[in-house]
Amino acid sequence: MTASTGFPDSSNAPLVPGTVDSDDFRSPALPADPASRVVKLEPFNRSEALSLGVELELQLVNTHDYDLAPYAEDMLRLMAQTPLPGSVVPEMTSSMIEISTDICHSAQDVIKQLSPIREALIKNADKLNIAVVGGGTHAFQQWHERRIYDKPRFRELSELYGYLSKQFTIFGQHVHIGCPDADAALLMLHRMSRYIPHFIALSASSPFVQGQDTQFDSARLNSVFAFPLSGRAPFTLSWKEFEAYFERMTRTGVVRSMKDFYWDIRPKPEFGTIEIRVFDTPLTVERAAALAGYVQSLAAWFLQEQPFEPTEDDYLVYTYNRFQACRFGLDAVYVDPASGQHMPLRDHILMTMTQLEWHSEALNATQALGELRTSVEANRNDARWLREKQGKERLLAEVVRQAALRFRGAA
């Protein structure tokens, strides 16, 4: 399929190269003998502490009715012709792509890399008569119309998870942060978990699902929760203990690699990082870079000041705080895991930004945190922007069109 064929109707378009219909698959083969399933965890590679990497999952929509369009293969072909930092790869279904940066050292580095990638995406989308959109969900797409991208891992996931695979047409931002060693990575992971509600509320951009207002600011994470290996990582602060946990899990036959864990934060030993996965994809790359600057500033605070020791009891309120942030965004209640104090999440976010000022200045992230602070003080995130557009337009297709303009920097 090429641009000259016009705009596809995703509900009726023929199967395109690079896509398969998951209904063709059968049940996966039975697992082997338990002793033969054991896999050793790969070593935690060296990385520069506080280095950054950002991944963004993006929507491809047609410019006729602004529904999702199965153009990933065409977009990947065009993007491969343009020298850019990072990479552009397919995602679970054929209306999705993922872009990523190379190693960055600041929020400014992130935007320097994401900006030319965005410009190339826009240029190539125009050639295909489609548009690229941010946001954690498409506002009105129907999950059963999606097609699994033809890649062995996606076929395997489709075999295992059935319709959940197509419902996984959701869009997130992942932030990697470099750690000095494996034990430090686990310590940072569990410290960072106290700030999961902050990340959710600041990035929330998925209020609409299947044409309905969910009353959640981030409905995307409800889809992630359906997967059995989602949620929080086990509480261990020793890489040796984590290796033992991983090997026990592989013995069960339900895990073969770290990719099988859909945790909110997971170690990424091949990169020497931890990967934070709860962010909705923002509507702009500028906000994505600002969020990366916030994560980096928190990580610097953890490494340089060791402000608190994480404990298993931190997780007593983890799911409640996570739910509050998904449901109410910046208006959520935050329960401090250490003190049990209840306070507005908005106030706790602003308090942490004040605590981070010295570190954000040292990391050249002052502007990034300033932009986030301004939005929090105004009680604004991307979910509110989308609801305001729908309140005015009363047409979700028009909201998606305006979100596409916002991604281009034109709205």
Salt bridges, closest charged atoms under 4 A:
GLU48 OE1 - HIS105 NE2 3.04
GLU55 OE1 - HIS174 ND1 3.07
GLU55 OE2 - HIS176 NE2 3.07
ASP74 OD1 - ARG77 NH2 3.42
ASP109 OD2 - HIS105 ND1 3.71
GLU119 OE2 - ARG118 NE 3.48
ASP126 OD1 - ARG408 NH1 3.02
ASP150 OD1 - ARG155 NH1 2.32
GLU156 OE2 - ARG256 NH2 2.00
ASP213 OD2 - ARG387 NE 2.86
ASP217 OD1 - ARG387 NH1 2.80
GLU247 OE2 - LYS40 NZ 3.50
ASP260 OD1 - ARG153 NH2 3.60
ASP264 OD2 - ARG322 NE 2.80
GLU270 OE2 - LYS268 NZ 3.66
GLU275 OE2 - HIS174 ND1 3.10
GLU275 OE2 - HIS176 NE2 3.66
GLU275 OE1 - ARG266 NE 2.83
GLU275 OE2 - ARG277 NH1 3.71
ASP280 OD1 - ARG220 NE 2.76
GLU286 OE2 - ARG118 NH1 3.09
GLU305 OE2 - HIS359 NE2 2.64
GLU309 OE2 - ARG191 NH2 3.16
GLU312 OE2 - ARG232 NH1 2.86
ASP314 OD2 - ARG194 NE 3.20
ASP331 OD1 - ARG346 NH2 2.34
ASP336 OD2 - HIS348 NE2 3.98
GLU377 OE2 - ARG373 NH1 3.55
GLU388 OE1 - ARG380 NH2 2.82
GLU388 OE2 - ARG384 NE 3.08
GLU398 OE2 - ARG401 NH2 2.88
